[in-house]
Amino acid sequence: MSRRLIVDTGPLARVEGEGSLVIQGEADGILDVRLNIFEPPRYYEAFLQGRKVEEVVDIVSRICGICPVAYQVSALNALESLLGVEVDEQVQRLRRLMYLGEWIESHSLHVFMLAAPDFLKVPDVLTLAKKEPELVNRALALKHLGNGLMALIGGREIHPVSLEIGGIYKAPTREALLKVAAELDTLEAFAKEAVRFSASLEGPELKREVTYVCLREKTGYAISGGDIISNNGLSIPASSFEERFVEHQVEYSHALRSLTKEGSSYMVGPLARANLNFDQLSPRARELADEVGFRPPVTDPFKSIVARALELVHALDRVKEEVSLYAPPLRPHVGYEYREGTGYGVSEAPRGTLYHSYRVNKKGIIEKAKIVPPTAQNQVRIEEDVKALAPSIVEASPEEGRRLAEMAVRNYDPCISCATHFLRMKIGRSSTP
């Protein structure tokens, strides 16, 4: 027998980009899972070639409308390391604050508007808003705070324009940042409730041994840089990324995907960070983790929603701390001279580790660019999680099977492209003669 489920591909804000999920079940129980990303290639790495280094930061921000700061910071880390640029400490603080704003807006969006409907078995956030209007309104207020922080420092919340190699074009006043920080007091209680809310949600149990990868800094929970570490003992600088992780192509997907050099999958993102850097979360976030029973190592990927909520609390705490130490930079910009060579940069986007490298000639022209986003690194893990759930998916009713499959994919908050479409899922079953 066979059956086929088709999910509407209309522009629903639950998965970014265009893709399909195909699950094939055979009579002997062997299952094949394919995350087919048919979004046309966007060629950012190609059209960065021939551009001046000064153009890179603005160009890469256009890759994503939700996490543009991540692309800008990873690019800046790569180019400034090559050019020997050391920016003012307060400029670094502003960059971190922008990044924290991005974490706040992105995590708020995912926890309450993309993931929560799956756990609560409602079709979308509009339905959830009818049932829990106060919950959704407060989530939107939290997201608005993150967006506001990005806009204040970056000039606008989508594709910010203030960051440049060597500094920042315009720094906000201390008073303006203190005004934003004052809004935190009204949202801190809700952020704590977000942790309790996320921990109360019931999803499929899928405890598995996984290689977790993220960044780690000596000075605190990594966001704007650090060394690349794993739970298997890895600890390398950004310049060694391509020695340990390899991209490859599969025939059914336009997107490249990453494996370790040994050929195994790995996971990046909030759960990896919370597992490996739990000791560096803010004290309040650690207390809440203990309260809800989130004790690393947490091996169930569906607990990523709890990790994101914990990072929301941590981000609010860090914003307060960073703002309290802020003063307008004495050197908002430092000069530099072009150098020939390759620069490497990493940072922690909301969805996980984001790697950039740029080969530059002596005239400051980009000769080669390489960008490895978090979703590319998580693609194989997504397929493996869906495969582990596939027997339940195939045996369930069409509606429930669809929910489980989409839930497993959305759990990673995949950023397929800047376009927003749903998944088309097809489940097939055949008998062996």
C-alpha positions in Angstrom: 0.0 0.0 0.0 1.1 3.6 -0.3 -0.1 7.0 0.8 0.9 10.5 0.1 0.6 13.6 2.2 1.0 17.1 0.7 1.4 20.1 2.9 0.4 23.5 1.5 3.5 25.3 0.2 1.9 28.7 0.8 4.0 31.5 2.5 3.5 30.4 6.1 5.9 31.7 8.7 7.0 28.4 10.1 10.0 27.4 8.0 12.2 29.7 6.0 12.8 28.7 2.4 11.6 26.1 0.0 12.1 22.4 0.7 10.4 19.0 0.8 10.7 16.1 3.2 10.4 12.6 1.7 10.1 9.5 3.9 10.2 6.1 2.2 9.3 3.0 4.2 10.0 -0.5 3.0 8.4 -3.8 4.1 11.6 -4.8 6.0 11.5 -1.6 8.0 14.3 0.2 6.3 13.5 3.9 6.0 15.0 6.6 3.8 14.7 10.2 4.7 15.6 13.1 2.4 15.5 16.8 3.3 15.3 18.1 -0.3 16.1 21.8 -0.4 15.1 23.0 -3.9 15.5 26.7 -3.2 17.7 28.0 -6.0 21.3 28.7 -5.1 21.9 32.3 -4.1 25.6 32.5 -5.0 26.7 34.9 -2.3 30.2 33.4 -2.1 30.6 33.8 -5.9 29.5 37.4 -6.2 31.6 38.4 -3.2 34.6 37.7 -5.4 36.0 40.8 -6.9 34.5 43.1 -4.2 36.5 45.3 -1.9 36.7 44.2 1.7 34.7 47.2 2.8 31.7 46.0 0.9 31.5 42.6 2.5 29.8 43.5 5.8 26.8 45.1 4.1 26.5 42.4 1.5 26.5 39.4 3.9 23.9 41.0 6.1 21.5 40.5 3.2 21.8 36.7 3.5 19.3 36.6 6.4 16.7 39.1 7.6 16.4 37.4 11.0 20.1 37.0 11.9 22.0 39.6 9.8 24.2 40.6 12.7 25.6 37.1 12.9 26.8 37.3 9.3 28.3 40.8 9.9 30.2 39.8 13.0 31.6 36.6 11.6 32.7 38.6 8.5 34.3 41.3 10.7 36.1 38.7 12.8 37.6 37.1 9.6 38.6 40.4 7.9 39.8 42.2 11.0 41.9 39.2 12.1 43.6 39.3 8.6 44.1 43.0 8.6 45.4 43.1 12.1 42.6 45.4 13.3 42.0 45.8 17.1 38.8 47.8 17.6 37.9 49.9 20.7 36.6 47.9 23.7 33.4 49.9 23.6 32.9 49.1 19.9 33.2 45.4 20.8 30.6 46.0 23.5 28.2 47.6 21.0 28.7 44.6 18.6 27.9 42.2 21.5 24.8 44.2 22.4 23.6 44.1 18.8 24.2 40.4 18.8 22.3 39.9 22.0 19.4 41.8 20.6 19.4 39.4 17.7 19.4 36.4 20.0 16.4 37.9 21.9 14.3 38.6 18.8 15.2 35.3 17.1 14.7 33.1 20.1 11.4 34.8 21.0 10.2 34.2 17.5 11.2 30.6 17.5 10.1 29.5 21.0 6.6 31.1 20.9 5.7 31.5 17.2 7.5 28.7 15.3 8.0 25.8 17.8 5.3 26.2 20.5 2.4 25.6 18.1 3.9 22.2 17.3 4.1 21.2 20.9 0.6 22.5 21.7 -0.8 20.8 18.5 -2.2 24.0 17.0 -1.7 24.9 13.3 0.0 28.3 13.8 0.6 31.2 16.2 -2.6 32.9 15.1 -4.5 30.0 16.6 -2.3 30.1 19.7 -3.0 33.8 20.0 -6.7 33.2 20.2 -6.2 30.7 23.0 -3.4 32.5 24.8 -3.4 36.2 23.8 -1.4 37.4 26.8 1.3 34.8 26.1 1.7 35.8 22.5 1.5 39.6 23.3 4.3 39.3 25.8 6.4 37.2 23.4 6.0 39.9 20.8 7.1 42.5 23.4 10.2 40.6 24.1 10.9 40.2 20.4 10.3 44.0 20.0 12.9 44.7 22.6 15.5 42.7 20.7 14.6 44.4 17.5 14.8 47.8 19.2 18.3 47.1 20.5 19.5 46.1 17.0 17.9 49.2 15.5 19.3 51.6 18.1 22.9 50.4 17.5 22.7 49.2 13.9 20.6 52.0 12.4 17.8 49.5 11.5 16.7 46.1 12.8 16.8 44.3 9.4 20.1 44.5 7.6 21.8 46.9 10.0 24.2 49.5 8.4 26.3 50.8 11.3 29.1 48.2 11.4 32.3 48.6 9.5 35.8 47.1 9.5 37.7 48.8 12.3 34.7 50.2 14.2 31.2 51.6 13.9 29.8 54.5 11.9 27.7 56.0 14.6 27.6 55.0 18.3 24.5 55.6 20.5 24.6 57.6 23.6 24.7 56.0 27.0 21.3 57.6 27.8 19.7 55.9 24.7 21.0 52.5 25.8 19.9 53.0 29.4 16.4 53.7 28.1 16.3 50.4 26.3 17.7 48.6 29.3 15.0 50.0 31.5 12.5 48.1 29.4 14.1 44.9 30.6 12.5 45.2 34.1 9.0 44.7 32.6 10.1 41.6 30.6 12.5 39.7 33.0 9.6 38.0 34.8 8.2 36.8 31.5 11.6 35.5 30.3 11.7 33.4 33.5 8.2 32.1 32.7 9.3 31.3 29.2 11.8 28.8 30.6 9.1 27.2 32.7 6.6 27.2 29.8 9.1 25.6 27.4 10.0 22.9 30.0 6.3 22.1 30.5 5.8 21.3 26.8 5.5 17.6 25.9 7.1 16.4 22.7 8.5 13.2 21.3 11.3 11.7 23.3 14.4 11.2 21.2 17.5 10.7 23.4 20.5 10.0 21.2 24.3 10.2 21.4 25.3 13.3 19.4 28.4 15.3 18.7 27.8 18.8 19.9 29.8 21.7 18.5 29.9 25.3 19.5 32.3 28.2 20.4 33.8 28.8 23.8 35.4 31.9 25.2 37.4 32.3 28.4 35.4 35.5 29.4 31.9 34.2 29.2 29.1 32.4 27.3 30.4 32.6 23.7 28.4 34.7 21.2 30.7 37.0 19.2 33.7 34.7 18.9 35.9 32.0 20.5 37.5 28.7 19.8 35.5 25.8 18.3 34.9 23.0 20.8 33.0 19.7 20.9 31.9 17.2 23.5 34.5 14.8 21.9 37.4 16.9 23.1 37.8 19.2 20.0 39.3 22.6 20.7 40.5 24.5 17.6 40.7 28.1 16.4 38.5 29.4 13.5 41.4 28.9 11.1 41.3 25.1 11.5 37.5 24.8 10.8 37.9 23.4 7.3 40.5 20.9 8.5 37.9 19.3 10.8 34.6 19.9 9.0 33.8 19.1 5.4 31.0 20.2 3.1 29.5 17.8 0.5 26.6 17.8 -2.0 23.8 15.2 -2.3 21.9 14.8 -5.6 18.5 15.7 -4.1 19.4 19.0 -2.5 20.8 22.3 -3.7 22.2 23.0 -0.2 25.6 21.9 0.9 25.8 20.0 4.1 28.5 19.5 6.6 30.0 16.4 8.3 33.1 16.0 10.6 36.3 15.0 8.8 35.5 11.4 10.0 32.2 11.5 8.2 29.8 11.8 11.1 27.0 14.3 11.7 27.1 16.9 14.4 24.7 19.4 16.0 25.2 23.2 16.5 22.9 25.7 18.1 21.3 26.4 21.5 21.3 22.8 22.8 25.0 22.4 21.9 25.9 25.7 23.6 23.9 24.9 26.7 25.4 21.5 27.0 29.0 22.6 26.5 29.0 26.0 28.1 26.4 25.6 30.8 28.9 26.8 33.5 29.1 30.1 31.7 25.3 30.9 31.6 24.2 33.7 33.9 23.5 32.6 37.5 19.8 33.3 37.0 19.7 31.1 33.9 21.5 28.3 35.7 19.1 28.5 38.6 16.1 28.2 36.3 17.7 25.3 34.5 18.0 23.5 37.8 14.4 24.4 38.7 13.0 22.8 35.5 15.4 19.8 35.5 17.6 20.9 32.6 20.9 19.2 33.6 23.6 18.7 30.9 24.3 16.6 29.1 20.7 16.8 27.7 20.5 14.4 24.7 16.9 14.9 23.6 17.0 17.3 20.6 13.4 18.4 21.4 14.8 20.1 24.6 16.4 22.7 22.3 13.3 24.8 23.0 14.3 24.9 26.7 17.9 25.8 25.8 16.6 28.7 23.7 14.5 29.9 26.6 17.5 29.7 29.0 19.5 31.7 26.5 16.8 34.4 26.4 17.2 34.8 30.2 21.0 34.8 29.8 20.8 37.4 27.0 18.6 39.8 29.1 21.1 39.5 31.9 24.0 40.2 29.6 22.3 43.2 28.1 21.9 44.8 31.5 25.6 44.1 32.3 26.9 45.4 29.0 24.8 48.6 29.1 26.0 49.3 32.7 29.6 49.3 31.5 29.0 51.3 28.3 30.4 54.7 27.4 30.7 56.1 23.9 33.9 54.8 22.4 36.9 57.2 22.3 37.9 55.6 19.0 34.8 54.6 17.1 37.0 53.7 14.1 40.6 52.6 13.7 42.5 52.6 10.4 44.1 49.7 8.7 46.2 48.8 5.6 45.4 46.0 3.2 47.2 42.7 3.7 47.3 39.7 1.4 46.2 36.5 2.9 43.2 34.6 4.3 41.1 35.6 7.3 38.9 33.3 9.3 36.0 34.2 11.6 33.3 32.5 13.6 30.4 33.6 15.9 27.3 32.0 17.4 24.3 32.9 15.4 21.0 32.1 17.1 20.9 28.8 15.2 24.5 27.9 15.8 28.1 28.4 14.8 28.6 30.5 11.7 31.9 30.2 9.8 33.4 32.7 7.3 36.7 32.8 5.5 38.0 35.3 2.9 41.1 35.2 0.8 42.2 38.8 0.0 44.8 40.2 -2.3 47.2 43.1 -1.5 44.7 45.6 -3.1 41.9 44.6 -0.6 39.9 42.6 -3.2 38.2 39.4 -2.2 39.5 36.5 -4.3 37.6 33.7 -2.5 34.8 33.5 0.1 33.5 30.6 2.1 30.4 30.8 4.4 29.1 27.8 6.3 25.8 28.6 8.0 24.4 26.7 11.0 21.6 25.1 9.0 24.1 23.5 6.6 25.8 21.9 9.6 22.5 20.7 11.0 21.0 19.2 7.9 22.2 15.7 8.3 21.2 15.7 12.0 17.7 16.8 10.9 17.4 13.8 8.6 18.7 11.5 11.2 16.2 12.8 13.8 13.3 12.4 11.3 14.5 8.9 10.4 14.5 7.9 14.1 10.9 9.1 14.3 9.9 7.7 10.9 8.2 4.5 12.1 5.9 6.6 14.3 5.4 9.0 11.4 4.5 6.4 8.8 2.1 4.5 11.2 0.3 7.6 12.4 -2.7 9.3 10.9 -1.8 11.6 8.0 -2.3 14.7 10.2 -0.3 13.4 13.1 2.5 12.0 10.9 2.8 15.4 9.2 3.0 17.2 12.6 5.7 14.9 13.9 7.8 15.2 10.7 7.5 19.0 10.5 8.2 19.3 14.3 11.5 17.4 13.9 12.6 19.7 11.1 11.4 23.0 12.8 13.0 22.0 16.0 16.3 23.1 14.5 14.8 26.4 13.4 16.2 25.9 9.9 17.0 29.0 7.9 16.7 27.7 4.3 16.5 31.1 2.8 15.1 34.6 3.3 11.9 33.4 1.6 9.3 31.8 3.9 7.5 28.7 2.8 6.2 25.5 4.4 7.5 22.0 3.8 5.9 19.7 1.3 6.1 16.2 2.8 5.5 13.0 1.1 5.3 9.6 2.9 5.5 6.5 0.8 5.2 2.8 1.8 5.9 -0.1 -0.4 6.0 -3.9 0.0 8.9 -6.1 -1.0 7.8 -8.8 -3.5 
